[in-house]
């Protein structure tokens, strides 16, 4: 069992680099991805019994390359088959590489693969599915379960995504496009993490595997881009947020809000790492959304008790955040900070100002309910909690919001 787990970890580590190397060498993203999947399956069957080879990545590349060539040959007539095989071989396949150069897969292949999976021609849903498949190494069934969509739908998204990027060059974008494409990569990783940390629907509040996968992929990007403040900030934000996971739910899976959590259960190692990364990120250049959100998360995590939270400093960070990156959800977070510093009435005024942009969103009603309860408006809070409960697809959130409303319901005479 231990060897099987070690093999799974090894395959997940090498999968994106192997796929990147095969795509870089032969092109044809779709067939290459299928060939790599076959190589991974072969390794998953053989390695637990025989042990991994001395060069696991090289073994996977060789097997995937053979599978790819076999598939290409099977799809064509004899003459065209030979022509296709010859055309697909690298021009230097039978020559010795120049001194100092190597045909071994580059670590940069992982980043290049991420850029390709997050191509702007793809929808966010397709980017997420393709990233989890090609870079994360998850199967279609695993992705479907993680995103709570039918397996057929997931397979269709991945298939269409492959068709859309078919023929796209496998290389990192040029300087004029790099920042935009990197922003897309980070946004996809952020969305994957958010869906893992707080599921938008379904019976579970937290999908730990999805959150961990987002953290793992973000670590991989940071290894390649260690001096990018946005990358460092995003990793810090994930670690500082995920550190609270052990205290977010009760014994029956019920949601426990931040101010009621047992903070002794928070992951102090993750908090220490995340806090150090925040300091590093803020020193790497002008603070963007991820760095500022990470700084806010660090202030929450540093408070031993809810009443020790440095709300004035959090509000100051939110002020900077909403000025630099106008976003209604960030402004909703700022409304809570305003309430904690200047009172619930001031916070409610901020919430009301967001009505047009967040109309119908359960989080707007949930925050309004919380602030109305703080202000002593029991009837208004109860109604807002009920509205929020009716608008979320998350079972734990629905139960929590209904419980808050029930707590404010007066007993029958």
LOTI-534591 format. One record per residue (C-alpha): x, y, z negated; residue in one letter. Coordinates in steps of 0.05 Angstrom, whole numbers, padded with zeros to 5 digits, always signed. Layout:
XYZA...
This chain:
+00000+00000+00000X+00057+00047-00018X+00092+00033+00048X+00027+00044+00086X+00019+00113+00053X+00092+00131+00068X+00082+00111+00141X+00019+00154+00146X+00056+00214+00117X+00114+00202+00166X+00067+00197+00226X+00031+00261+00206X+00097+00296+00199X+00123+00276+00267X+00058+00276+00308X+00059+00350+00330X+00133+00349+00348X+00125+00285+00387X+00066+00312+00425X+00102+00377+00438X+00163+00340+00465X+00121+00296+00511X+00080+00355+00537X+00143+00397+00547X+00177+00341+00585X+00120+00315+00628X+00064+00367+00625X-00009+00343+00628X-00033+00359+00557X-00093+00312+00558X-00058+00248+00582X+00002+00264+00539X-00042+00272+00477X-00076+00205+00491X-00008+00171+00500X+00018+00200+00434X-00044+00175+00399X-00031+00105+00425X+00041+00109+00401X+00018+00131+00332X-00031+00073+00329X+00024+00025+00349X+00069+00053+00295X+00013+00049+00243X+00006-00025+00259X+00079-00043+00262X+00117+00001+00213X+00082-00021+00148X+00107-00091+00162X+00175-00078+00194X+00192-00011+00163X+00202+00054+00202X+00259+00055+00253X+00322+00095+00241X+00296+00149+00288X+00220+00150+00280X+00210+00211+00324X+00252+00182+00381X+00214+00116+00376X+00147+00151+00381X+00171+00193+00441X+00196+00131+00478X+00131+00093+00466X+00087+00152+00484X+00128+00165+00547X+00120+00093+00569X+00045+00095+00555X+00038+00159+00594X+00076+00133+00654X+00036+00068+00653X-00029+00108+00652X-00007+00152+00709X+00015+00093+00751X-00051+00057+00739X-00090+00117+00765X-00058+00120+00834X-00042+00077+00894X+00027+00047+00898X+00058+00100+00942X+00026+00159+00906X+00042+00125+00840X+00116+00125+00854X+00114+00197+00879X+00076+00220+00817X+00124+00183+00770X+00184+00213+00805X+00154+00283+00804X+00137+00279+00730X+00207+00259+00709X+00250+00317+00683X+00299+00341+00735X+00357+00324+00688X+00329+00256+00667X+00389+00217+00694X+00443+00268+00677X+00480+00283+00614X+00456+00348+00581X+00507+00405+00579X+00552+00411+00517X+00514+00438+00457X+00445+00422+00486X+00398+00365+00468X+00335+00334+00496X+00311+00319+00425X+00245+00352+00408X+00252+00421+00379X+00219+00444+00315X+00193+00501+00358X+00149+00451+00395X+00102+00451+00335X+00093+00526+00340X+00086+00524+00416X+00033+00470+00409X-00004+00513+00359X-00003+00571+00408X-00030+00525+00462X-00086+00498+00417X-00106+00568+00397X-00108+00594+00468X-00154+00655+00474X-00196+00620+00528X-00222+00572+00474X-00277+00585+00425X-00259+00585+00351X-00295+00518+00341X-00255+00488+00398X-00190+00518+00372X-00201+00487+00303X-00219+00418+00331X-00161+00417+00379X-00112+00441+00326X-00134+00388+00277X-00128+00335+00331X-00063+00354+00366X-00024+00387+00309X-00056+00358+00248X-00057+00287+00276X-00129+00274+00252X-00173+00226+00292X-00237+00250+00324X-00277+00214+00271X-00237+00248+00215X-00247+00316+00246X-00322+00304+00254X-00327+00284+00180X-00286+00344+00158X-00328+00393+00198X-00394+00358+00185X-00412+00352+00258X-00428+00290+00299X-00368+00252+00325X-00396+00258+00396X-00399+00334+00389X-00327+00335+00364X-00303+00291+00421X-00338+00337+00471X-00307+00399+00440X-00237+00369+00444X-00248+00344+00515X-00273+00411+00539X-00216+00446+00504X-00165+00402+00539X-00197+00417+00606X-00195+00492+00593X-00121+00492+00577X-00104+00443+00632X-00048+00471+00673X-00029+00523+00621X+00047+00528+00615X+00076+00496+00552X+00117+00553+00526X+00113+00606+00472X+00079+00670+00495X+00121+00729+00516X+00135+00787+00469X+00076+00827+00497X+00027+00771+00477X+00061+00738+00419X+00031+00778+00362X-00040+00769+00388X-00030+00694+00396X+00003+00687+00328X-00057+00724+00297X-00103+00673+00330X-00062+00615+00302X-00065+00644+00232X-00139+00658+00238X-00152+00585+00257X-00111+00560+00198X-00148+00609+00152X-00215+00584+00178X-00195+00511+00167X-00174+00527+00096X-00237+00566+00080X-00281+00509+00105X-00241+00462+00061X-00242+00506+00000X-00316+00525+00004X-00355+00482+00052X-00408+00522+00090X-00456+00463+00088X-00464+00393+00060X-00464+00359-00007X-00393+00377-00030X-00367+00445-00051X-00295+00429-00035X-00263+00386+00019X-00194+00376-00010X-00165+00340+00051X-00183+00397+00098X-00154+00450+00050X-00090+00410+00042X-00084+00401+00117X-00089+00477+00127X-00035+00487+00074X+00010+00435+00106X+00004+00466+00175X+00015+00536+00148X+00078+00511+00113X+00102+00484+00180X+00091+00552+00213X+00127+00587+00157X+00188+00541+00165X+00191+00565+00237X+00176+00638+00222X+00203+00650+00152X+00207+00726+00160X+00136+00738+00185X+00099+00773+00128X+00030+00751+00153X+00051+00677+00153X+00081+00683+00083X+00021+00720+00059X-00028+00669+00086X+00009+00611+00053X+00010+00650-00012X-00065+00664-00007X-00080+00590+00005X-00037+00566-00053X-00064+00618-00102X-00136+00603-00082X-00130+00528-00080X-00096+00529-00149X-00165+00540-00180X-00197+00480-00147X-00192+00433-00208X-00236+00481-00249X-00287+00500-00195X-00334+00442-00206X-00364+00407-00266X-00369+00333-00279X-00430+00326-00234X-00401+00369-00177X-00436+00432-00200X-00405+00499-00182X-00370+00537-00237X-00359+00612-00222X-00291+00644-00230X-00307+00680-00295X-00331+00616-00328X-00275+00569-00307X-00228+00533-00355X-00164+00567-00333X-00120+00517-00368X-00140+00469-00311X-00112+00515-00257X-00050+00489-00221X+00006+00532-00252X+00059+00506-00204X+00018+00529-00144X+00006+00596-00178X+00080+00606-00191X+00098+00589-00118X+00042+00632-00091X+00061+00691-00134X+00133+00687-00111X+00109+00684-00039X+00066+00746-00049X+00126+00785-00073X+00165+00760-00013X+00109+00776+00036X+00100+00847+00011X+00174+00859+00021X+00172+00834+00093X+00138+00895+00122X+00071+00933+00122X+00019+00893+00084X-00036+00863+00127X-00100+00827+00108X-00068+00762+00085X-00015+00796+00042X-00067+00841+00008X-00116+00784-00004X-00059+00743-00033X-00041+00800-00080X-00113+00803-00103X-00114+00728-00114X-00049+00733-00154X-00080+00784-00201X-00139+00738-00214X-00093+00679-00226X-00048+00717-00273X-00105+00733-00321X-00107+00682-00379X-00180+00701-00391X-00233+00731-00346X-00235+00793-00390X-00160+00803-00380X-00168+00812-00304X-00136+00877-00279X-00197+00902-00242X-00171+00973-00230X-00110+00944-00193X-00155+00896-00155X-00199+00953-00134X-00139+00993-00111X-00117+00934-00068X-00187+00927-00039X-00187+01001-00022X-00124+00990+00020X-00151+00926+00050X-00217+00954+00076X-00181+01016+00104X-00132+00974+00143X-00177+00916+00163X-00250+00935+00163X-00288+00871+00146X-00356+00866+00113X-00337+00806+00070X-00276+00843+00044X-00322+00903+00029X-00368+00856-00008X-00310+00834-00051X-00293+00907-00062X-00365+00919-00085X-00354+00870-00142X-00290+00905-00161X-00326+00973-00160X-00378+00944-00207X-00326+00917-00255X-00290+00985-00257X-00347+01035-00250X-00408+00996-00271X-00461+00953-00236X-00500+01012-00209X-00439+01036-00169X-00428+00965-00144X-00500+00958-00123X-00494+01022-00082X-00436+00990-00044X-00476+00926-00033X-00535+00965-00006X-00488+00999+00044X-00472+00930+00073X-00544+00909+00085X-00542+00920+00160X-00477+00883+00172X-00491+00824+00125X-00566+00820+00131X-00590+00749+00117X-00523+00725+00090X-00530+00688+00025X-00467+00718-00005X-00496+00788-00001X-00557+00766-00041X-00514+00727-00089X-00470+00787-00105X-00531+00832-00110X-00563+00783-00159X-00500+00781-00202X-00496+00857-00205X-00571+00864-00219X-00562+00814-00276X-00504+00856-00302X-00548+00918-00298X-00604+00884-00338X-00653+00879-00281X-00675+00807-00295X-00733+00805-00247X-00693+00834-00189X-00634+00787-00203X-00680+00727-00205X-00710+00744-00138X-00642+00756-00107X-00615+00690-00133X-00674+00654-00102X-00664+00689-00035X-00590+00670-00036X-00608+00598-00053X-00654+00594+00007X-00602+00621+00055X-00542+00575+00040X-00532+00506+00071X-00485+00484+00015X-00519+00437-00034X-00475+00457-00095X-00485+00531-00081X-00560+00521-00074X-00563+00485-00141X-00520+00537-00175X-00562+00596-00149X-00627+00562-00168X-00600+00548-00237X-00582+00621-00246X-00652+00642-00225X-00683+00591-00272X-00641+00616-00329X-00672+00685-00319X-00743+00659-00314X-00783+00676-00377X-00814+00617-00414X-00888+00606-00404X-00933+00639-00456X
